[in-house]
Amino acid sequence: MSLVVEDYRPTRMMGTKEERIHATLKPRYENLTIYHYSGGLCEDLEQELIMYNPPNDDIKDAFESVVGILRPPQARSLYRRENNVITHARFGGVL
């Protein structure tokens, strides 16, 4: 499996950091498409999300960046059955 890393630098036209975080995460939390596990850095993330103006919002910002970039995986062609029979119209046979 290959991983492609692309440079991502938000511009001012995309809004402030708080606006981007709110626009990306709020609909997903409302639709219940984001789940948190207990333990680890999730407790710190949850505290940053709950507080209005946290002293440190790096985890929340990184989480928003990842969620904003994610796309569902595409179906692999390895699982598809393809017909590899080559025919020739002139002779009507199979090569």
Buried (B, 14 or more C-beta within 10 A) or exposed (E): EEEEEEEEEBEEEEEEEBEBBEEBBEEEEEEEEEEEEEEEEBEBBEEBBEEEEBEEBEBBBEBBBEBBEEEEEEEEEEEEEEEEEEEEEEEEEEE
